[in-house]
């Protein structure tokens, strides 16, 4: 980064000039107030990091490129480590705040009173270096009972006050749960929008297609998260699913097929992607620029059905890798454990066992799945309602074999000497 205050870095400008002849304008869909939301949204949970710190310069390059190419919806949350701070800093130092919509979330599990809500919200404004939030969500609202508890604590008056003074432009909720509870939540309040986990694996789970259509029937824009299932629909595909992609007559990548399946549905307003490389942003922007609704034909739907069948046949744990279960008090890397477990179950055993060894016994402090002490903290926050402790035991049986334990012991002995 040579200097600040210009519209785009020289490297990105060069890419933009090279693409100018083939570029098509970003597509948009409307919210309840008639605002245009880019169909591709930027999920800010997975900014690149150097060690534990977000790489601000790299993230700035990527956000600039996304904004210059029409992406205007940026999603973060109070509990995403460093995300609000990074987004606020980047938008402030680039003077791009008025070019985007910021969506962030209230962690209802931390709410004890209206005073707590105020404290969290004011902290968010400070982190994001703004005096208003475009789209504010109640984070991981799972049922009407949870919402009613917030109502008893005074959240309705709080929302009304914030909307009247303009500090919150639109109010919604993000959801993990079943279709029935989702529909009840939709009817429990006059929401402006909602956010659901949705992809071709979750068509009939979570809020699902019924929930999507119900929200749309009520006039609510629907923001989609986990469109690629935390990478499962790309780099964790079983061999036969990869063959289906390689033989696709329409030459689409796995990511393109999954994204186009979502945008084919007019009820989907915006699809969030946790983009953390220019290459990923470029690919997703190009797909979004040419995405249309209601264009999938019998061949496309048939391919999706085949992909779904192959993936589900090989899936042991329904983990998206969202990381809400982390940090584990014992230091167990739960998403990594399930990632490796799913892949060795699909036949990709060798490299994934090596990856598991490198991520556990090669560390200065050796921490394995078997170090889990059954505290259950992970299960209380898992959006997928996975019986984490039981599945960790299953994963340990497959990953922590005799050879694994022998290698772990030998490395421990070598470090002593």
C-alpha positions as CSV (number, residue, x, y, z in Angstrom):
1,X,0.0,0.0,0.0
2,X,1.8,3.2,-1.2
3,X,-0.5,5.9,0.0
4,X,-4.1,6.5,1.2
5,X,-6.9,8.6,-0.1
6,X,-7.1,7.3,-3.6
7,X,-10.0,5.2,-4.9
8,X,-8.2,1.9,-5.4
9,X,-4.7,0.5,-5.1
10,X,-2.6,0.4,-8.3
11,X,-2.5,-3.3,-8.3
12,X,-6.3,-3.6,-8.1
13,X,-6.7,-0.8,-10.7
14,X,-4.6,-2.7,-13.1
15,X,-6.8,-5.8,-12.6
16,X,-9.9,-3.6,-13.1
17,X,-8.5,-2.0,-16.3
18,X,-7.7,-5.5,-17.7
19,X,-11.3,-6.6,-17.0
20,X,-13.1,-3.5,-18.2
21,X,-14.2,-4.9,-21.5
22,X,-15.8,-8.0,-20.0
23,X,-17.2,-6.4,-16.8
24,X,-20.9,-6.5,-16.2
25,X,-22.5,-4.4,-13.5
26,X,-23.2,-5.9,-10.0
27,X,-26.7,-7.1,-9.6
28,X,-28.9,-5.7,-6.8
29,X,-32.1,-6.7,-5.0
30,X,-34.4,-4.5,-2.9
31,X,-34.9,-4.2,0.8
32,X,-38.2,-3.2,2.4
33,X,-37.4,0.5,2.0
34,X,-36.4,0.2,-1.6
35,X,-32.7,0.3,-1.1
36,X,-30.5,-1.6,-3.5
37,X,-28.5,-4.4,-1.8
38,X,-25.8,-6.1,-3.8
39,X,-26.6,-9.8,-4.2
40,X,-23.1,-10.5,-3.1
41,X,-22.4,-9.5,0.5
42,X,-19.1,-9.4,2.3
43,X,-18.9,-11.6,5.4
44,X,-16.3,-10.1,7.7
45,X,-15.8,-12.9,10.1
46,X,-12.9,-14.5,8.1
47,X,-10.6,-11.5,7.5
48,X,-7.0,-12.8,6.9
49,X,-4.8,-12.8,10.0
50,X,-1.1,-12.5,10.8
51,X,-0.9,-14.6,13.9
52,X,-3.9,-13.5,16.0
53,X,-4.2,-10.0,14.5
54,X,-6.2,-9.1,11.4
55,X,-4.0,-8.1,8.5
56,X,-5.5,-4.6,8.0
57,X,-3.6,-3.7,4.8
58,X,-4.6,-6.9,3.1
59,X,-8.2,-6.6,4.2
60,X,-8.2,-3.0,3.0
61,X,-7.1,-4.0,-0.5
62,X,-9.8,-6.6,-0.6
63,X,-12.6,-4.4,0.7
64,X,-11.6,-1.6,-1.8
65,X,-11.8,-4.0,-4.7
66,X,-15.2,-5.4,-3.5
67,X,-16.6,-1.9,-3.1
68,X,-15.2,-0.6,-6.4
69,X,-17.0,-3.6,-8.0
70,X,-20.4,-2.9,-6.5
71,X,-20.5,-4.9,-3.2
72,X,-22.3,-2.7,-0.7
73,X,-23.4,-5.0,2.2
74,X,-20.8,-5.8,4.9
75,X,-21.7,-8.2,7.7
76,X,-19.9,-8.4,11.0
77,X,-20.8,-9.1,14.7
78,X,-19.9,-8.1,18.2
79,X,-18.5,-11.5,18.9
80,X,-16.3,-11.8,15.7
81,X,-12.9,-11.3,17.2
82,X,-11.5,-8.0,15.9
83,X,-13.9,-7.8,13.0
84,X,-15.9,-4.7,13.9
85,X,-12.7,-2.8,14.8
86,X,-11.1,-3.8,11.5
87,X,-14.1,-2.9,9.4
88,X,-14.5,0.4,11.2
89,X,-10.8,1.3,10.8
90,X,-10.8,0.5,7.1
91,X,-14.0,2.3,6.2
92,X,-12.8,5.3,8.2
93,X,-9.3,5.7,6.7
94,X,-10.6,5.1,3.2
95,X,-13.6,7.4,3.5
96,X,-15.9,4.7,2.2
97,X,-18.5,4.6,5.0
98,X,-21.1,6.2,2.9
99,X,-20.6,3.8,0.1
100,X,-21.7,0.7,2.1
101,X,-24.3,-0.7,4.4
102,X,-23.0,-2.1,7.7
103,X,-24.7,-5.0,9.3
104,X,-23.7,-6.1,12.8
105,X,-25.3,-8.1,15.6
106,X,-26.3,-8.0,19.2
107,X,-25.3,-11.1,21.2
108,X,-28.6,-11.7,23.1
109,X,-26.9,-14.3,25.3
110,X,-25.0,-11.4,27.0
111,X,-28.0,-9.3,27.5
112,X,-29.1,-8.8,31.1
113,X,-30.9,-5.5,30.8
114,X,-31.5,-2.6,28.5
115,X,-28.4,-1.0,30.0
116,X,-26.4,-4.0,28.8
117,X,-27.8,-3.6,25.3
118,X,-26.9,0.1,25.3
119,X,-23.4,-0.7,26.5
120,X,-22.8,-3.2,23.8
121,X,-24.4,-1.0,21.1
122,X,-22.3,2.0,22.0
123,X,-19.2,-0.1,22.0
124,X,-20.1,-1.3,18.5
125,X,-20.6,2.3,17.2
126,X,-17.1,3.1,18.7
127,X,-15.5,0.1,17.1
128,X,-17.1,0.7,13.7
129,X,-16.3,4.5,13.9
130,X,-19.9,5.4,12.8
131,X,-22.9,7.0,14.4
132,X,-25.5,4.6,12.9
133,X,-25.9,1.0,11.9
134,X,-27.8,0.2,8.7
135,X,-28.8,-3.3,9.5
136,X,-28.9,-4.4,13.1
137,X,-29.5,-8.1,14.0
138,X,-30.3,-10.0,17.1
139,X,-27.6,-12.6,16.8
140,X,-28.5,-16.3,16.7
141,X,-32.1,-15.9,17.8
142,X,-33.4,-19.4,17.9
143,X,-37.0,-19.3,19.1
144,X,-39.9,-17.1,20.2
145,X,-39.2,-17.8,23.9
146,X,-35.8,-16.3,23.6
147,X,-37.3,-13.2,21.9
148,X,-40.0,-12.9,24.6
149,X,-37.3,-12.8,27.3
150,X,-35.7,-9.9,25.5
151,X,-39.0,-8.2,25.2
152,X,-39.5,-8.5,29.0
153,X,-36.1,-6.8,29.4
154,X,-37.3,-3.8,27.4
155,X,-35.8,-4.4,24.0
156,X,-39.0,-3.1,22.1
157,X,-38.7,0.4,23.5
158,X,-35.0,0.3,23.0
159,X,-35.4,-0.6,19.3
160,X,-38.1,2.1,18.8
161,X,-35.8,4.8,20.3
162,X,-32.8,3.8,18.2
163,X,-34.9,3.7,15.0
164,X,-36.5,7.1,15.8
165,X,-33.1,8.8,16.3
166,X,-31.6,7.1,13.3
167,X,-28.9,5.1,15.1
168,X,-30.5,1.9,13.7
169,X,-32.0,2.0,10.2
170,X,-33.4,-1.5,10.0
171,X,-33.8,-4.3,12.6
172,X,-33.6,-8.0,12.0
173,X,-32.3,-11.3,13.4
174,X,-30.0,-14.1,12.4
175,X,-31.3,-17.6,12.8
176,X,-30.2,-21.2,13.4
177,X,-33.0,-23.6,14.1
178,X,-35.9,-25.4,12.4
179,X,-38.5,-24.1,10.0
180,X,-41.4,-24.1,12.5
181,X,-39.6,-21.9,15.0
182,X,-38.4,-19.6,12.2
183,X,-41.9,-19.0,11.0
184,X,-43.0,-18.2,14.5
185,X,-40.2,-15.7,14.9
186,X,-41.1,-14.0,11.7
187,X,-44.6,-13.5,13.0
188,X,-43.5,-12.4,16.5
189,X,-42.4,-8.9,15.5
190,X,-42.5,-6.5,12.6
191,X,-39.0,-7.2,11.4
192,X,-37.3,-5.4,8.5
193,X,-35.2,-8.3,7.4
194,X,-33.7,-11.7,8.5
195,X,-30.6,-13.8,8.0
196,X,-30.6,-17.6,7.6
197,X,-28.1,-20.4,7.0
198,X,-29.0,-21.6,3.5
199,X,-27.3,-23.6,0.8
200,X,-28.2,-26.7,-1.2
201,X,-27.3,-29.0,1.7
202,X,-29.7,-27.0,4.0
203,X,-32.6,-26.8,1.6
204,X,-34.7,-28.9,3.9
205,X,-33.0,-28.2,7.2
206,X,-32.5,-25.0,9.3
207,X,-35.0,-22.4,8.1
208,X,-34.9,-24.2,4.8
209,X,-36.7,-23.4,1.6
210,X,-40.0,-23.2,3.4
211,X,-38.7,-20.6,5.8
212,X,-37.1,-18.6,2.9
213,X,-40.4,-18.5,1.0
214,X,-42.4,-17.7,4.2
215,X,-40.1,-14.7,5.0
216,X,-40.4,-13.5,1.4
217,X,-44.2,-13.9,1.5
218,X,-44.1,-11.4,4.4
219,X,-42.1,-9.0,2.4
220,X,-38.9,-9.6,4.3
221,X,-35.5,-9.4,2.5
222,X,-33.5,-12.6,3.3
223,X,-29.7,-12.5,3.8
224,X,-28.1,-15.8,3.3
225,X,-25.1,-17.0,5.4
226,X,-23.0,-20.2,5.0
227,X,-23.7,-20.4,1.2
228,X,-20.7,-22.8,0.8
229,X,-21.2,-24.6,4.2
230,X,-17.9,-23.3,5.6
231,X,-16.0,-24.7,2.5
232,X,-17.6,-28.1,2.5
233,X,-19.2,-27.4,-0.9
234,X,-15.8,-26.6,-2.3
235,X,-12.6,-28.1,-0.8
236,X,-14.2,-30.8,1.3
237,X,-16.1,-32.5,-1.5
238,X,-15.9,-36.3,-1.8
239,X,-14.2,-37.8,-4.8
240,X,-17.4,-38.6,-6.7
241,X,-18.8,-35.1,-6.1
242,X,-15.5,-33.6,-7.5
243,X,-16.0,-35.8,-10.6
244,X,-19.5,-34.4,-11.1
245,X,-18.1,-30.9,-11.1
246,X,-15.3,-31.8,-13.5
247,X,-17.8,-33.3,-15.9
248,X,-20.3,-30.4,-15.6
249,X,-21.4,-29.6,-19.2
250,X,-21.6,-25.9,-18.2
251,X,-18.0,-25.8,-16.9
252,X,-18.9,-24.3,-13.5
253,X,-16.7,-24.5,-10.4
254,X,-18.1,-25.9,-7.2
255,X,-18.4,-22.4,-5.7
256,X,-20.1,-21.1,-8.8
257,X,-22.7,-23.9,-8.9
258,X,-23.5,-23.3,-5.2
259,X,-23.8,-19.5,-5.5
260,X,-25.9,-19.7,-8.7
261,X,-28.2,-22.1,-7.1
262,X,-28.9,-19.5,-4.4
263,X,-29.3,-16.5,-6.7
264,X,-31.6,-18.6,-8.9
265,X,-34.1,-18.1,-6.1
266,X,-35.7,-14.6,-6.3
267,X,-36.5,-14.8,-2.6
268,X,-32.8,-14.6,-1.8
269,X,-31.8,-11.0,-1.4
270,X,-28.1,-11.1,-0.6
271,X,-25.6,-14.0,-0.2
272,X,-22.7,-13.5,2.3
273,X,-19.3,-14.8,1.4
274,X,-16.4,-14.8,3.9
275,X,-13.9,-13.6,1.3
276,X,-10.3,-13.2,2.3
277,X,-8.3,-13.1,-1.0
278,X,-8.5,-11.0,-4.1
279,X,-8.9,-14.1,-6.2
280,X,-11.9,-15.2,-4.2
281,X,-13.5,-11.7,-4.5
282,X,-12.8,-11.5,-8.2
283,X,-14.4,-14.9,-8.8
284,X,-17.5,-14.2,-6.7
285,X,-18.0,-10.7,-8.2
286,X,-17.8,-12.2,-11.8
287,X,-20.4,-14.8,-10.8
288,X,-22.7,-12.3,-9.2
289,X,-22.5,-10.0,-12.2
290,X,-24.1,-12.5,-14.4
291,X,-26.4,-14.3,-11.9
292,X,-30.1,-14.4,-12.7
293,X,-33.2,-15.7,-11.0
294,X,-35.3,-18.6,-12.3
295,X,-32.8,-19.8,-14.9
296,X,-32.0,-23.2,-13.5
297,X,-33.3,-26.0,-15.7
298,X,-33.8,-29.8,-15.3
299,X,-30.1,-30.4,-15.8
300,X,-29.0,-27.9,-13.2
301,X,-31.4,-29.2,-10.6
302,X,-30.4,-32.8,-11.4
303,X,-26.7,-31.9,-10.8
304,X,-27.5,-30.3,-7.5
305,X,-29.4,-33.4,-6.4
306,X,-26.5,-35.6,-7.3
307,X,-24.0,-33.4,-5.5
308,X,-26.1,-33.3,-2.4
309,X,-26.5,-37.1,-2.4
310,X,-22.7,-37.7,-2.7
311,X,-21.8,-35.1,0.0
312,X,-24.4,-36.4,2.6
313,X,-23.3,-40.0,2.0
314,X,-19.8,-39.2,3.2
315,X,-20.7,-36.7,6.0
316,X,-20.1,-37.8,9.5
317,X,-20.5,-34.5,11.4
318,X,-22.8,-31.7,10.2
319,X,-20.2,-29.0,11.1
320,X,-19.9,-25.7,9.0
321,X,-16.6,-24.6,10.6
322,X,-18.2,-21.4,11.9
323,X,-16.1,-21.5,15.0
324,X,-18.8,-20.4,17.5
325,X,-17.7,-23.4,19.7
326,X,-14.3,-21.8,20.1
327,X,-12.2,-21.2,22.1
328,X,-12.5,-24.6,23.8
329,X,-11.4,-24.3,27.5
330,X,-9.1,-27.3,27.0
331,X,-7.7,-25.9,23.7
332,X,-9.2,-28.5,21.4
333,X,-9.6,-27.3,17.8
334,X,-13.1,-28.6,17.3
335,X,-13.7,-27.4,13.7
336,X,-10.4,-28.8,12.6
337,X,-11.2,-32.1,14.3
338,X,-14.5,-32.4,12.4
339,X,-13.0,-31.2,9.2
340,X,-10.4,-34.0,9.2
341,X,-12.9,-36.6,10.5
342,X,-15.3,-35.8,7.6
343,X,-12.5,-36.0,5.0
344,X,-11.0,-39.3,6.2
345,X,-14.5,-40.7,6.2
346,X,-14.8,-39.8,2.5
347,X,-11.6,-41.7,1.7
348,X,-9.1,-38.8,1.9
349,X,-7.3,-40.3,4.9
350,X,-3.6,-39.9,4.4
351,X,-3.1,-36.2,4.0
352,X,-5.8,-35.3,6.5
353,X,-4.2,-37.5,9.2
354,X,-0.9,-35.7,8.6
355,X,-2.7,-32.4,8.8
356,X,-4.3,-33.4,12.1
357,X,-0.9,-34.5,13.4
358,X,0.7,-31.2,12.4
359,X,-2.1,-29.2,14.1
360,X,-2.0,-31.1,17.3
361,X,1.2,-33.0,18.3
362,X,3.5,-30.7,16.4
363,X,2.4,-27.7,18.4
364,X,4.5,-26.5,21.3
365,X,1.6,-27.4,23.6
366,X,0.3,-30.8,22.4
367,X,-3.5,-30.7,22.4
368,X,-5.6,-33.5,21.0
369,X,-9.3,-34.3,20.7
370,X,-9.0,-36.7,23.6
371,X,-8.1,-33.7,25.8
372,X,-11.8,-32.8,25.8
373,X,-13.1,-33.0,29.4
374,X,-16.8,-33.1,28.6
375,X,-17.5,-29.6,29.9
376,X,-20.3,-29.1,27.3
377,X,-19.6,-25.4,26.7
378,X,-19.3,-26.0,22.9
379,X,-22.8,-27.7,22.7
380,X,-24.5,-24.7,24.3
381,X,-23.4,-22.4,21.4
382,X,-23.3,-24.7,18.4
383,X,-25.7,-23.3,15.7
384,X,-26.1,-26.8,14.2
385,X,-27.0,-28.4,17.5
386,X,-24.3,-31.0,17.1
387,X,-23.7,-33.4,20.0
388,X,-20.1,-32.2,20.0
389,X,-18.8,-34.3,22.8
390,X,-20.0,-37.5,21.4
391,X,-18.8,-36.7,17.9
392,X,-15.4,-35.7,19.2
393,X,-15.1,-39.2,20.8
394,X,-16.0,-40.7,17.4
395,X,-13.5,-38.5,15.6
396,X,-10.8,-39.4,18.2
397,X,-11.3,-43.1,17.4
398,X,-10.6,-42.5,13.7
399,X,-7.9,-39.9,14.0
400,X,-6.0,-40.8,17.2
401,X,-4.9,-44.3,16.1
402,X,-2.0,-46.3,17.6
403,X,0.4,-44.6,15.1
404,X,-0.8,-41.2,16.1
405,X,-0.3,-41.9,19.7
406,X,3.2,-43.3,19.0
407,X,4.2,-40.2,17.0
408,X,2.8,-37.9,19.8
409,X,4.9,-39.8,22.4
410,X,8.1,-39.7,20.3
411,X,7.8,-36.0,19.7
412,X,7.2,-35.4,23.4
413,X,10.3,-37.4,24.3
414,X,12.5,-35.6,21.7
415,X,11.4,-32.3,23.1
416,X,12.5,-33.4,26.6
417,X,16.0,-34.2,25.3
